[in-house]
Amino acid sequence: SLKRNIMAAGGKDGPKSPSRPRAGPGPLARSWLVLYNIVLTAGWIAVTYVSLLHVMNNSTPPTVYSGIYDSAEVVLKVFQSLAVLEIVHAALGIVPSNVLLTSFQVFSRVFLVWGVLHPFKEAQTNLGVSLCLGAWSITEIIRYSFYTFALLNMKPYVLQWCRYTFFIVLYPIGVTGELLAIYCALAPAAEQKPFTLELPNPYNYSFYYHYFLVVIMLSYIPIFPQLFFHMVHQRRKIIGGGAKQAKKD
């Protein structure tokens, strides 16, 4: 997503802290991160490919979006789930990222895939999935390829510009798709009651999954503006000095 604002490990734009060496991760960690980001870039290209293939073969609504999840399901689950390793990277200190922030950003996507799209057919077949896949795919191809080049001490300005500009459009589109998908899951969640614990039970505790989904939706109200305007601030800082940076590179 556009939700994660993690700079490449050891890059010039990473957070400056006296506790972290400017040289970045060691050779082994750097090699792993390069491999990881290349694999994730290729994975999201695959998600884009199967999604476009579906659209070309089913160009009229509602089939243009109602079956796109079925086409992209496997590759989407695999490569979105691999994002969990970003939390591990942050926890191990091989990337200069905040563990809690990274965990939240990764959780939001993984939760949508496994906690909303996977159990509810109604969430799979609405327009929100197409919006998510479109926004996520473009975002992640740019993001992971940007990280790869940064780890190799290369930062093409065009790619950097895309990284800190496309979010202006893609972030709202992705969030709209996520909220639409969750909304479509509310009714079946209330009816089917998955992951729900009702009273009476030995724990004397109740949990209603559809109410939890409502809380997740409401959490977007305070969180979305903060993350969006944080990216706006990052754009001013990074793209504002882009011309000078390009000359140095």
Secondary structure, 3 states (H helix, E strand, C coil): CCCCCCCCCCCCCCCCCCCCCCCCCCHHHHHHHHHHHHHHHHHHHHHHHHHHHHHHHCCCCCHHHHCHHHHHHHHHHHHHHHHHHHHHHHHHCCCCCCHHHHHHHHHHHHHHHHHHHCCCHHHHCCHHHHHHHHHHHHHHHHHHHHHHHHHCCCCCHHHHHHHCCCHHHHHHHHHHHHHHHHHHHHHHHHHHCCCCECCCCCCCCCECHHHHHHHHHHHHHHHHHHHHHHHHHHHHHHHCCHHHHHHHC
